[in-house]
Amino acid sequence: MHTHAFRTAFATALTCFVSACIIALTCVSPASATPTAAEKQAEAQEVLASLDAMQEVLDKASNDYFTALDEQQAAEEEAVAAQASIDEATEQILSMQDRLGSRARSMYIQGETGFLDLLLGATSWEDFTTRWSVLVDINRGDTEMIEQTKELRSQIRDQKVILDERTQTARDKAAEAERIQQQAQETTEAMRATYDSLSAEAAELLEQEREAQRLAEEAAARAAAEEAARQAAAEEAARQAAEQQAAASQGVSGGSESSDASGPSASAPSATTPSVEYNPSTGNAIVDRAYSCLGADYVWGACSPGAFDCSGLVSYAVSGSYTRLGTTYTFLGWPQVSDPQPGDIAVNAQHCGVYIGNGQMIHAATEGVGVIIGGVQAGMIFVRP
């Protein structure tokens, strides 16, 4: 009775717990119309906490179920043993019934006169007492057989009742434990599916946020490059204007000398965009290959002659072949160094480039900008191929 009450209480507690979990899952609502990856991940962690608690319930239910199965098996084994005792008692009853039946048939055939003849036929007193004792023993044996038969019948009935009760109780316990175990299993599976779904949503939102950040950084880099180009053009225009003004002033003060084509002004450089001075062979193959790609186009996903994205450029510079070695996540796993040297890789989760020294790197910046020399971005680490 104590075990049955405990199981009933446990089943009730499990039902309440499962209901609370279901309510919690169905009442989860995003903090805003468009949840962030962090918010979605927080929801997933809440479900995971409930899932961990539910797993403990499932483990308890499973243990109870297998314990009930052991109890059922023990009860069935006792039932088999009890049945053997019942069969043995039944054989004894049948034997006694045969013996009593033989005595009854004998008494019916001989009748009462048979007993009187047996006593009156005695030839002496000793013979008479002997015959009387035999008759008493026969009657006593008949009585004992009858009592034994009654007792065995009573024992069989008692054993049968106990057998039925134990077997039924064991079956009921096993069935109840199985139901609880199945309910806990189903709830755990549902919560696991909810957690997996929320985790997948969080991962997708995180990827979207990273992509948005990457696009914003590319736009900022493009705007910075355009601004730098405008400033360079303005500086060049100012320089040319200053040179022209200086030449005009010199022509006024120096006469015909200012018009000599072989004068100093003839050797002044033409108005062209400044180019990067590059030694074709620095002795560092990674740096050399990176320099050779300056001016190439930025094409997302590309690692081919004249077109790269950031990880494609690094892959080519490191390997010397147009084969992608991986992504920024791959490079983040390379050995990190605290004393960056030319040929190391500057990298963060969104971008990468080949370090050339003095805080500068060659990288495939963004569309419309291409492969350029630029400063190492804040937050980047240095890894060594």
C-alpha atoms as one frame of an Amber mdcrd trajectory, in Angstrom:
protein
   0.000   0.000   0.000   2.906   2.342   0.784   4.486   1.660  -2.620   1.180
   2.191  -4.403   0.639   5.529  -2.621   4.148   6.647  -3.507   3.648   5.780
  -7.167   0.343   7.620  -7.228   1.963  10.709  -5.700   4.867  10.479  -8.116
   2.541  10.190 -11.094   0.592  13.245  -9.890   3.798  15.245  -9.421   5.011
  14.235 -12.866   1.740  15.322 -14.452   1.970  18.717 -12.745   5.584  19.141
 -13.802   4.834  18.230 -17.402   1.883  20.639 -17.466   4.063  23.435 -16.123
   6.696  22.731 -18.775   4.111  22.750 -21.555   2.656  26.051 -20.299   6.145
  27.544 -20.122   6.906  26.443 -23.667   3.651  27.714 -25.139   3.838  31.037
 -23.291   7.352  31.921 -24.501   7.121  35.142 -26.487   9.888  37.171 -28.080
  11.035  40.319 -26.311  10.474  42.312 -29.492   8.879  41.961 -32.892  12.249
  40.875 -34.299  14.180  38.978 -31.597  17.935  39.082 -31.557  20.159  36.014
 -31.578  20.989  36.628 -27.906  17.294  36.764 -26.963  16.527  33.606 -28.913
  19.512  31.857 -27.363  18.281  32.914 -23.904  14.921  31.276 -24.686  16.764
  28.141 -25.744  18.729  28.133 -22.469  15.505  28.387 -20.465  14.144  25.369
 -22.302  17.446  23.566 -21.783  17.209  24.161 -18.022  13.707  22.665 -18.033
  14.970  19.843 -20.218  17.712  19.035 -17.702  15.145  18.920 -14.898  12.856
  16.787 -17.042  15.742  14.410 -17.767  16.045  13.776 -14.025  12.341  12.949
 -13.917  12.770  10.642 -16.889  15.697   8.871 -15.236  13.629   8.398 -12.070
  10.677   7.096 -14.080  12.898   4.705 -15.999  14.414   3.371 -12.793  10.955
   2.866 -11.294   9.804   1.111 -14.438  12.643  -1.386 -14.448  12.248  -1.908
 -10.695   8.571  -2.695 -11.271   9.543  -5.162 -13.978  11.883  -6.870 -11.511
   9.077  -7.025  -8.959   6.748  -8.449 -11.581   9.299 -11.094 -12.508   9.790
 -11.997  -8.850   6.022 -12.260  -8.359   5.703 -14.470 -11.409   8.508 -16.688
 -10.145   6.714 -16.951  -6.787   3.584 -17.771  -8.711   5.361 -20.594 -10.502
   6.637 -21.947  -7.180   3.193 -21.599  -5.602   1.620 -23.348  -8.559   4.028
 -26.247  -8.042   2.891 -26.479  -4.416  -0.734 -26.338  -5.533  -0.119 -29.119
  -8.042   1.531 -31.246  -5.361  -1.337 -30.645  -2.935  -3.826 -31.449  -5.678
  -2.104 -34.802  -6.287  -2.274 -35.535  -2.570  -5.984 -34.735  -2.504  -6.604
 -37.013  -5.477  -4.676 -39.798  -3.766  -6.665 -39.367  -0.558  -9.887 -39.260
  -2.494  -8.959 -42.561  -4.141  -8.214 -44.122  -0.775 -11.429 -42.810   0.759
 -13.344 -44.001  -2.274 -11.890 -47.484  -1.875 -12.858 -47.529   1.794 -16.382
 -46.353   0.966 -16.774 -49.037  -1.690 -15.478 -51.645   0.730 -17.905 -50.525
   3.451 -20.772 -50.504   0.962 -19.993 -54.022  -0.206 -19.479 -55.494   3.272
 -22.204 -53.480   4.989 -22.533 -53.143   8.786 -22.812 -56.880   9.252 -19.316
 -57.222   7.957 -17.981 -55.308  10.964 -20.193 -57.297  13.395 -19.109 -60.542
  11.834 -15.521 -59.380  12.194 -16.003 -58.748  15.927 -18.259 -61.752  16.675
 -15.950 -64.062  14.834 -13.228 -63.515  17.442 -12.077 -66.783  19.049 -10.726
 -65.161  22.208 -10.633 -61.924  24.136  -7.240 -61.072  22.824  -8.461 -61.670
  19.292 -11.501 -59.520  19.969  -9.447 -56.559  21.287  -7.084 -56.903  18.387
  -9.941 -56.781  15.884 -11.470 -53.817  17.733  -8.185 -51.916  17.597  -7.946
 -52.562  13.873 -11.427 -51.143  13.329 -10.599 -48.069  15.449  -7.381 -47.497
  13.486  -9.255 -47.780  10.236 -11.820 -45.225  11.355  -9.117 -42.941  12.707
  -7.207 -43.165   9.393 -10.361 -42.332   7.475 -10.949 -39.302   9.692  -7.354
 -38.101   9.301  -7.557 -38.441   5.531 -10.727 -36.384   5.505  -9.142 -33.674
   7.687  -5.983 -33.627   5.562  -8.101 -33.258   2.463  -9.956 -30.316   3.986
  -6.709 -28.659   5.104  -5.089 -29.095   1.701  -8.127 -27.659  -0.014  -7.994
 -24.632   2.308  -4.254 -24.165   1.644  -4.817 -24.335  -2.106  -7.517 -21.684
  -1.897  -5.284 -19.398   0.224  -2.306 -19.863  -2.062  -4.452 -19.190  -5.087
  -5.732 -15.912  -3.606  -2.203 -14.793  -2.661  -0.930 -15.827  -6.065  -3.605
 -13.849  -7.890  -3.129 -10.760  -5.698   0.656 -10.692  -6.051   0.573 -11.255
  -9.777  -2.075  -8.604 -10.372  -0.311  -6.093  -8.103   2.964  -6.644  -9.914
   1.294  -6.228 -13.285  -0.448  -3.040 -12.162   2.819  -1.580 -10.871   4.633
  -2.418 -14.085   1.845  -0.944 -16.227   1.735   2.274 -14.165   5.520   2.613
 -14.215   5.551   2.077 -17.974   2.886   4.749 -18.467   4.856   7.245 -16.389
   8.074   6.387 -18.196   6.441   6.822 -21.602   4.891  10.140 -20.582   8.239
  11.421 -19.334   9.943  10.192 -22.505   7.426  11.935 -24.755   7.724  15.180
 -22.794  11.513  15.029 -22.899  11.479  14.453 -26.660   9.096  17.386 -27.171
  11.283  19.666 -25.066  14.392  18.473 -26.906  12.738  19.318 -30.240  11.804
  22.775 -28.925  15.359  23.377 -27.727  16.821  22.266 -31.063  14.404  24.534
 -32.918  15.226  27.550 -30.753  18.963  26.860 -31.076  18.636  26.675 -34.860
  16.716  29.970 -34.900  19.380  31.560 -32.696  22.140  30.314 -35.011  20.300
  31.660 -38.066  19.747  35.044 -36.420  23.416  35.170 -35.401  24.455  34.470
 -38.989  22.135  37.206 -40.209  23.572  39.653 -37.684  27.115  38.755 -38.722
  26.214  39.193 -42.373  24.658  42.582 -41.608  27.791  43.560 -39.689  29.977
  42.402 -42.568  27.951  44.423 -45.067  28.125  47.460 -42.806  31.894  47.105
 -42.486  32.231  46.688 -46.242  30.125  49.794 -46.785  32.248  51.685 -44.258
  35.441  50.481 -45.939  34.078  51.457 -49.347  33.109  54.886 -48.044  36.532
  55.291 -46.412  38.262  54.313 -49.651  36.134  56.730 -51.644  36.833  59.474
 -49.134  40.556  58.715 -49.262  40.424  58.866 -53.071  38.606  62.203 -52.939
  41.135  63.570 -50.470  44.020  62.340 -52.616  42.468  63.955 -55.682  41.934
  67.185 -53.784  45.510  67.148 -52.505  46.815  66.470 -56.010  44.719  69.296
 -57.424  45.983  71.617 -54.707  49.550  70.543 -55.392  49.167  71.186 -59.109
  47.575  74.549 -58.425  50.431  75.445 -56.110  52.978  74.387 -58.725  51.223
  76.391 -61.406  51.067  79.427 -59.146  54.753  79.030 -58.283  55.619  78.689
 -61.976  53.577  81.761 -62.818  55.296  83.723 -60.082  58.696  82.558 -61.325
  57.783  83.531 -64.895  56.958  87.048 -63.786  60.177  87.452 -61.828  62.585
  85.466 -64.067  61.549  86.443 -67.579  62.188  84.019 -70.397  63.792  81.459
 -68.076  60.337  80.388 -66.918  59.429  79.292 -70.395  62.414  77.005 -70.866
  61.036  73.525 -71.384  64.180  72.111 -69.924  63.693  73.994 -66.629  62.867
  72.429 -63.310  59.148  72.406 -63.907  59.530  70.030 -66.830  60.759  67.324
 -64.562  57.789  67.497 -62.189  55.747  64.275 -62.034  52.448  64.144 -63.861
  49.118  64.157 -62.007  48.565  60.464 -61.456  47.193  58.431 -58.585  50.027
  57.465 -56.187  51.086  53.858 -56.601  52.484  51.479 -54.006  56.217  51.015
 -54.169  56.809  47.268 -54.324  59.941  45.198 -54.415  59.075  42.227 -56.669
  60.946  39.943 -54.290  60.956  40.659 -50.567  62.168  37.177 -49.762  58.806
  36.373 -48.121  56.695  34.310 -50.516  53.403  35.054 -48.723  54.012  38.804
 -48.790  55.232  38.661 -52.414  52.102  36.877 -53.574  49.905  39.341 -51.648
  51.674  42.306 -53.271  51.221  40.729 -56.693  47.435  40.809 -56.183  47.158
  44.559 -55.495  44.470  46.080 -57.682  42.603  42.808 -58.201  38.812  42.946
 -57.999  36.831  41.977 -54.920  34.390  39.177 -55.784  32.585  37.373 -52.984
  33.635  33.726 -52.801  36.379  34.123 -55.408  39.914  32.758 -55.300  41.063
  33.128 -58.883  43.443  35.248 -60.978  42.360  38.877 -60.752  39.456  38.280
 -58.340  39.400  37.459 -54.620  37.413  37.839 -51.455  39.307  38.315 -48.178
  39.771  34.621 -47.326  40.424  33.784 -50.982  43.307  36.288 -51.081  44.815
  34.845 -47.883  44.426  31.308 -49.248  46.301  32.230 -52.437  49.015  34.148
 -50.598  49.667  31.263 -48.198  49.423  28.331 -50.629  50.433  29.850 -53.952
  47.491  28.152 -55.652  43.976  29.320 -56.395  42.524  26.888 -53.902  40.570
  28.073 -50.880  42.086  26.936 -47.574  39.025  27.867 -45.543  37.239  30.845
 -44.043  38.048  33.366 -41.334  36.846  30.745 -38.821  39.509  28.402 -40.189
  42.258  30.996 -39.840  41.156  31.832 -36.285  42.126  28.269 -35.406  45.728
  28.721 -36.592  48.472  29.347 -33.961  48.143  32.860 -32.551  51.287  35.009
 -32.173  51.979  38.106 -30.111  54.932  39.329 -32.188  53.420  39.663 -35.698
  55.847  39.469 -38.616  55.303  40.145 -42.343  53.580  37.089 -43.776  51.402
  36.477 -40.695  47.627  36.708 -41.066  45.541  39.447 -39.410  42.060  38.044
 -38.795  38.805  38.376 -36.902  35.481  36.602 -37.350  34.469  38.754 -40.331
  37.661  39.739 -42.182  41.312  38.846 -42.792  44.427  40.024 -44.606  48.178
  39.441 -45.043  50.238  41.458 -42.557  53.126  43.401 -44.181  54.426  45.272
 -41.115  53.972  48.715 -39.542  50.330  47.995 -38.696  49.464  47.504 -42.378
  47.977  44.584 -44.259  47.081  43.674 -47.832  43.436  42.615 -47.997  40.510
  42.248 -50.367  38.465  45.086 -48.911  35.051  45.060 -50.593  33.307  45.397
 -53.934  34.384  48.476 -55.826  37.571  48.724 -53.759  39.325  45.424 -54.420
  42.710  44.357 -53.096  44.439  47.244 -51.322  46.873  48.093 -48.540  45.122
  49.208 -45.399  45.459  49.366 -41.641  44.936  46.301 -39.463  41.375  46.553
 -38.160  40.610  46.891 -34.453  39.985  43.590 -32.717  42.039  41.516 -35.149
  44.506  38.920 -33.907  47.628  37.641 -35.650  48.061  34.000 -36.577  50.946
  32.227 -38.255  50.310  29.816 -41.178
